[in-house]
């Protein structure tokens, strides 16, 4: 690595701050650029789960690498981000889901991520608030929940303490080869530019097809001691999509202050963050189906937000095929918090020319560019 190599990271959400901190640790001179303040964009409106998802082997690879890195981070910085190592209780409502739950337990244990297959009676004993008569589930011990905006803020400040530069309230308008232009017309050159700007990626680089996938969340008043695990329906990621492009599956997190954070849904073809009463109602109904006591709890706030998704559902991590010095960390959808650490490591390894623990090609931006259009600078 050349001495004094400069890096600009655009976007101080959880992915951007993690990438910036990692590159500073690698010995680069890093500037982290944010149009507002750290953690205030997509990071501020999502759920903060650190969870091993296994829809594909590649997804599980990325999650497990990142979760182990997060574990090391929280050992070094205990309590940061309101972390709660509550684990995840995946709930099966029928025998078909129970088979999938037990298969998940086997797969995670084979990868040394501890999980326990449970009967309906065991699920009920672990979480008495769940409705009786569930088929069973799987308890994943190493999963956690966090408050992502606080994590992003802490990591941005840590970057500064370690010699990095934090540039706030300046919006990037254009990204070129080793140069970016701000809205005020000023320019900044850098040897390496990492674009981790969430939904803004598509505005800065229209050829990168990141789009918004809407979700609705609600949070209750404080009810400490009534829920111990993150509760997720085995229907999560598998829920049928309705005619209005809405898919709903219960996900309820106990926060460290006793509040319950309730999700989740995915809705395509939406362009703004306004609340949709029908979608929010479907989210709450799905959660109450598993946790009937929610019907008697006070909801104090509800909101909607857009997840930055990619066309094939996988993050976009790697070198831009047509712009020298430009790298991407984008399209993580609902897994930005979970996979931020592995994303940062993957980029750092690629930039340094090192072999990594994960197949780079699966996440490469090149997969969206026809071979004949690739123009490496």
C-alpha positions as CSV (number, residue, x, y, z in Angstrom):
1,X,0.0,0.0,0.0
2,X,1.4,3.4,-1.0
3,X,2.1,5.8,1.9
4,X,-0.5,8.5,2.4
5,X,-3.1,6.8,0.2
6,X,-6.3,8.8,0.5
7,X,-9.7,7.3,0.9
8,X,-13.1,9.1,0.8
9,X,-16.2,7.3,2.0
10,X,-19.5,8.7,1.0
11,X,-22.3,8.0,3.5
12,X,-22.0,7.8,7.3
13,X,-24.7,5.2,7.9
14,X,-23.7,1.9,9.6
15,X,-22.1,0.5,6.4
16,X,-20.2,3.7,5.6
17,X,-18.9,4.3,9.1
18,X,-17.7,0.7,9.4
19,X,-15.9,0.9,6.1
20,X,-14.3,4.2,7.0
21,X,-13.1,2.9,10.3
22,X,-11.7,-0.3,8.8
23,X,-9.8,1.6,6.1
24,X,-8.3,4.0,8.7
25,X,-7.2,0.9,10.7
26,X,-5.6,-0.4,7.6
27,X,-3.3,2.7,7.4
28,X,-5.1,4.8,4.8
29,X,-5.9,8.5,5.3
30,X,-9.7,8.5,5.4
31,X,-12.3,11.2,5.0
32,X,-15.9,10.2,5.8
33,X,-18.5,12.4,4.1
34,X,-22.1,12.8,5.2
35,X,-24.7,15.3,4.0
36,X,-26.4,15.4,7.5
37,X,-25.1,13.6,10.6
38,X,-23.8,10.0,11.2
39,X,-26.6,7.4,11.3
40,X,-29.4,9.7,10.4
41,X,-30.5,8.2,7.1
42,X,-31.5,4.6,6.3
43,X,-29.6,3.5,9.5
44,X,-32.0,5.6,11.6
45,X,-35.3,4.1,10.4
46,X,-34.5,0.3,10.3
47,X,-34.4,-2.6,12.8
48,X,-31.1,-3.2,14.4
49,X,-30.8,-6.9,14.2
50,X,-27.5,-8.9,14.1
51,X,-28.8,-12.1,12.8
52,X,-27.6,-15.2,10.9
53,X,-29.8,-15.4,7.8
54,X,-29.4,-18.4,5.6
55,X,-31.6,-18.0,2.5
56,X,-28.4,-18.8,0.6
57,X,-25.0,-20.2,1.6
58,X,-23.4,-17.0,0.4
59,X,-25.7,-14.9,2.6
60,X,-24.9,-17.1,5.6
61,X,-21.1,-16.8,4.9
62,X,-21.4,-13.0,4.9
63,X,-23.6,-12.9,8.0
64,X,-21.4,-15.3,10.1
65,X,-18.2,-13.5,9.2
66,X,-19.7,-10.2,10.2
67,X,-21.4,-11.5,13.4
68,X,-18.0,-12.8,14.7
69,X,-16.4,-9.5,13.9
70,X,-19.2,-7.7,15.7
71,X,-18.7,-10.0,18.7
72,X,-15.0,-8.9,18.8
73,X,-16.1,-5.2,18.5
74,X,-18.5,-5.5,21.4
75,X,-15.9,-7.2,23.5
76,X,-13.6,-4.2,22.9
77,X,-16.4,-1.6,23.3
78,X,-19.0,-3.2,25.7
79,X,-22.4,-1.5,25.8
80,X,-21.9,0.6,22.8
81,X,-25.0,0.9,20.6
82,X,-27.3,-0.5,23.3
83,X,-26.4,-4.0,22.3
84,X,-28.6,-6.8,23.7
85,X,-27.3,-10.3,23.2
86,X,-30.9,-11.7,23.4
87,X,-30.6,-14.3,20.6
88,X,-33.3,-15.0,18.1
89,X,-36.3,-17.3,18.5
90,X,-37.6,-18.3,15.1
91,X,-41.2,-19.4,15.6
92,X,-42.9,-22.1,13.5
93,X,-46.7,-21.9,13.3
94,X,-47.2,-25.3,11.5
95,X,-45.4,-28.6,10.8
96,X,-44.0,-27.4,7.5
97,X,-42.4,-24.4,9.1
98,X,-41.1,-26.7,11.9
99,X,-39.3,-28.9,9.5
100,X,-37.6,-25.7,8.1
101,X,-36.8,-24.5,11.6
102,X,-35.1,-27.8,12.5
103,X,-33.2,-27.7,9.2
104,X,-32.0,-24.2,10.1
105,X,-30.8,-25.4,13.5
106,X,-28.8,-28.2,11.9
107,X,-27.3,-25.9,9.3
108,X,-26.2,-23.2,11.8
109,X,-24.8,-25.8,14.2
110,X,-22.8,-27.3,11.3
111,X,-21.3,-23.8,10.9
112,X,-20.5,-23.5,14.6
113,X,-23.2,-20.9,15.2
114,X,-25.1,-22.4,18.1
115,X,-28.8,-23.1,17.6
116,X,-31.3,-25.3,19.3
117,X,-34.4,-27.0,17.8
118,X,-37.4,-26.6,20.0
119,X,-40.9,-28.1,20.5
120,X,-44.0,-26.0,20.9
121,X,-43.9,-26.5,24.6
122,X,-40.3,-25.4,24.9
123,X,-41.0,-22.3,22.8
124,X,-43.9,-21.5,25.1
125,X,-41.8,-22.0,28.2
126,X,-39.0,-19.7,26.9
127,X,-41.4,-16.9,25.9
128,X,-44.8,-17.2,27.8
129,X,-46.1,-14.1,25.9
130,X,-46.3,-16.2,22.7
131,X,-49.7,-17.6,21.9
132,X,-50.2,-21.3,22.9
133,X,-50.3,-24.0,20.3
134,X,-47.3,-23.1,18.2
135,X,-45.6,-26.0,16.4
136,X,-42.1,-25.2,17.7
137,X,-39.1,-23.2,16.5
138,X,-35.4,-22.7,16.8
139,X,-33.4,-20.7,19.3
140,X,-30.2,-19.0,17.8
141,X,-28.0,-18.0,20.7
142,X,-25.4,-15.7,19.1
143,X,-27.8,-13.2,17.5
144,X,-28.2,-9.8,19.0
145,X,-30.1,-6.5,18.6
146,X,-28.6,-3.0,18.7
147,X,-29.5,0.6,18.2
148,X,-27.8,1.4,14.9
149,X,-27.7,5.2,14.9
150,X,-25.7,5.2,18.2
151,X,-23.3,2.6,16.7
152,X,-22.8,4.8,13.6
153,X,-22.2,7.9,15.7
154,X,-19.7,6.1,17.9
155,X,-17.8,4.7,14.9
156,X,-17.6,8.1,13.2
157,X,-16.2,9.6,16.4
158,X,-13.8,6.7,16.8
159,X,-12.6,7.4,13.2
160,X,-11.7,10.9,14.2
161,X,-9.9,9.8,17.3
162,X,-7.8,7.5,15.2
163,X,-6.8,10.2,12.8
164,X,-9.6,10.2,10.2
165,X,-11.5,13.2,8.9
166,X,-15.3,13.6,9.3
167,X,-16.9,16.0,6.8
168,X,-20.5,16.8,7.8
169,X,-23.3,18.7,6.1
170,X,-21.7,18.6,2.7
171,X,-23.7,16.7,0.0
172,X,-21.9,14.9,-2.8
173,X,-23.5,15.7,-6.2
174,X,-21.3,13.7,-8.6
175,X,-18.8,10.8,-8.4
176,X,-16.1,10.4,-11.1
177,X,-12.8,8.6,-11.4
178,X,-10.8,9.4,-8.3
179,X,-12.8,12.7,-7.9
180,X,-16.1,13.8,-6.3
181,X,-17.9,17.0,-6.7
182,X,-20.0,18.6,-3.9
183,X,-23.3,20.4,-4.5
184,X,-21.6,23.8,-3.9
185,X,-19.3,23.0,-6.9
186,X,-16.2,22.3,-4.9
187,X,-14.2,19.1,-5.7
188,X,-12.2,16.6,-3.7
189,X,-9.7,14.2,-5.2
190,X,-8.9,10.8,-3.6
191,X,-7.0,7.7,-4.6
192,X,-10.0,5.5,-3.4
193,X,-13.7,6.5,-3.2
194,X,-16.1,4.2,-1.5
195,X,-19.7,4.9,-2.2
196,X,-21.8,3.7,0.8
197,X,-24.6,6.2,0.4
198,X,-27.7,4.0,0.8
199,X,-30.5,5.1,-1.4
200,X,-28.4,8.0,-2.8
201,X,-26.2,5.5,-4.6
202,X,-28.6,5.4,-7.6
203,X,-28.5,9.2,-7.8
204,X,-24.7,9.4,-7.7
205,X,-24.2,6.4,-10.0
206,X,-27.4,5.7,-12.0
207,X,-25.9,2.7,-13.6
208,X,-25.9,1.0,-10.2
209,X,-29.5,-0.2,-9.9
210,X,-30.1,0.3,-6.2
211,X,-33.8,1.0,-5.4
212,X,-36.0,1.5,-2.3
213,X,-37.9,-1.3,-0.7
214,X,-40.4,0.2,1.8
215,X,-40.9,-1.1,5.3
216,X,-43.1,-0.1,8.3
217,X,-42.2,-0.2,11.9
218,X,-43.8,0.6,15.3
219,X,-42.5,0.9,18.8
220,X,-44.3,0.4,22.1
221,X,-44.1,2.1,25.4
222,X,-41.8,0.4,28.0
223,X,-42.7,-3.1,29.2
224,X,-39.5,-4.4,30.8
225,X,-39.1,-8.1,31.5
226,X,-41.9,-9.3,29.2
227,X,-39.8,-10.5,26.3
228,X,-36.4,-12.0,26.3
229,X,-35.6,-12.9,22.7
230,X,-36.0,-11.4,19.3
231,X,-39.1,-13.1,17.9
232,X,-39.2,-13.8,14.2
233,X,-41.7,-15.8,12.2
234,X,-40.3,-18.7,10.1
235,X,-42.3,-17.0,7.4
236,X,-39.7,-14.2,7.3
237,X,-38.3,-13.9,3.8
238,X,-40.9,-16.4,2.5
239,X,-44.1,-14.4,3.0
240,X,-46.4,-14.3,0.0
241,X,-46.6,-10.9,-1.8
242,X,-50.1,-9.4,-2.1
243,X,-51.5,-7.6,-5.1
244,X,-50.1,-4.3,-3.8
245,X,-46.6,-5.8,-3.6
246,X,-46.7,-6.1,0.2
247,X,-45.1,-9.0,2.1
248,X,-45.4,-9.2,5.8
249,X,-43.8,-11.5,8.5
250,X,-43.6,-10.8,12.2
251,X,-40.3,-9.6,13.7
252,X,-40.4,-8.2,17.3
253,X,-37.4,-7.0,19.2
254,X,-37.0,-6.4,22.9
255,X,-35.1,-3.2,23.3
256,X,-32.7,-2.6,26.2
257,X,-35.0,0.0,27.7
258,X,-38.1,-2.3,27.8
259,X,-39.7,-1.1,24.6
260,X,-40.8,-3.6,21.8
261,X,-39.8,-2.7,18.2
262,X,-42.3,-4.3,15.8
263,X,-41.8,-5.1,12.1
264,X,-41.6,-6.1,9.4
265,X,-42.8,-5.8,5.9
266,X,-41.4,-5.3,2.4
267,X,-43.3,-3.3,-0.2
268,X,-42.0,-2.5,-3.7
269,X,-43.0,0.2,-6.2
270,X,-43.2,2.9,-3.4
271,X,-41.4,6.2,-3.7
272,X,-41.8,8.0,-0.4
273,X,-41.7,7.4,3.4
274,X,-45.3,8.3,4.2
275,X,-47.1,5.9,6.5
276,X,-49.5,3.5,4.8
277,X,-52.2,2.5,7.3
278,X,-53.0,-0.7,5.5
279,X,-49.3,-1.8,5.5
280,X,-48.8,-0.8,9.2
281,X,-52.0,-2.6,10.2
282,X,-50.8,-5.7,8.5
283,X,-47.5,-5.5,10.3
284,X,-49.2,-5.1,13.7
285,X,-51.7,-7.9,13.0
286,X,-48.9,-10.3,12.0
287,X,-47.1,-9.5,15.3
288,X,-50.2,-9.9,17.4
289,X,-50.9,-13.3,15.8
290,X,-47.7,-14.5,17.6
291,X,-47.8,-12.2,20.6
292,X,-51.5,-11.5,21.5
293,X,-50.5,-9.3,24.5
294,X,-49.5,-6.6,21.9
295,X,-53.1,-5.8,21.5
296,X,-53.1,-4.3,25.1
297,X,-49.8,-2.4,24.7
298,X,-49.4,1.3,23.9
299,X,-47.8,2.0,20.5
300,X,-46.0,5.4,20.9
301,X,-44.6,5.8,17.4
302,X,-44.8,4.3,13.9
303,X,-42.8,5.2,10.8
304,X,-41.9,4.0,7.3
305,X,-38.5,3.9,5.6
306,X,-36.8,2.7,2.5
307,X,-34.3,-0.1,2.4
308,X,-31.6,0.2,-0.3
309,X,-32.1,-3.1,-2.3
310,X,-30.3,-4.6,-5.3
311,X,-32.0,-6.2,-8.3
312,X,-30.9,-9.7,-7.3
313,X,-31.3,-9.3,-3.5
314,X,-27.6,-9.5,-2.7
315,X,-25.3,-6.6,-1.6
316,X,-23.1,-4.9,-4.2
317,X,-19.6,-4.9,-2.8
318,X,-16.5,-4.2,-4.9
319,X,-14.8,-2.2,-7.6
320,X,-16.9,-0.1,-10.0
321,X,-16.2,-1.6,-13.5
322,X,-16.0,1.7,-15.3
323,X,-14.6,4.2,-12.8
324,X,-11.0,4.1,-11.7
325,X,-10.6,4.2,-7.9
326,X,-14.4,3.9,-7.2
327,X,-15.7,1.1,-5.0
328,X,-19.2,0.2,-3.9
329,X,-20.8,-0.9,-0.6
330,X,-24.5,-0.8,-1.5
331,X,-27.8,-2.6,-1.8
332,X,-27.7,-4.4,1.6
333,X,-31.5,-4.0,2.1
334,X,-32.4,-5.2,5.6
335,X,-29.0,-6.7,6.3
336,X,-26.8,-3.6,6.4
337,X,-26.3,-3.6,10.2
338,X,-25.6,-7.4,10.3
339,X,-23.2,-7.4,7.4
340,X,-21.5,-4.1,7.8
341,X,-18.3,-5.5,9.4
342,X,-17.9,-8.2,6.7
343,X,-18.6,-5.7,4.0
344,X,-15.8,-3.4,5.3
345,X,-13.4,-6.4,5.5
346,X,-14.2,-7.6,2.0
347,X,-13.6,-4.1,0.6
348,X,-10.3,-3.7,2.5
349,X,-9.1,-7.1,1.3
350,X,-9.9,-6.4,-2.3
351,X,-8.3,-3.0,-2.3
352,X,-5.2,-4.4,-0.7
353,X,-5.1,-7.3,-3.1
354,X,-5.5,-9.9,-0.4
355,X,-7.3,-13.2,-0.5
356,X,-10.5,-13.0,1.5
357,X,-12.7,-15.5,3.4
358,X,-15.6,-14.9,1.1
359,X,-16.0,-15.2,-2.7
360,X,-15.8,-11.6,-4.0
361,X,-17.4,-12.4,-7.3
362,X,-20.8,-13.2,-5.8
363,X,-21.1,-9.6,-4.7
364,X,-19.2,-7.9,-7.5
365,X,-20.8,-4.9,-9.2
366,X,-19.7,-6.5,-12.5
367,X,-22.7,-8.8,-12.4
368,X,-24.9,-6.0,-13.4
369,X,-22.7,-4.9,-16.4
370,X,-22.8,-6.8,-19.7
371,X,-19.4,-8.0,-20.6
372,X,-19.3,-5.8,-23.7
373,X,-19.9,-2.7,-21.6
374,X,-17.1,-3.2,-19.1
375,X,-14.5,-0.4,-19.5
376,X,-11.8,-0.6,-16.9
377,X,-10.0,2.7,-16.5
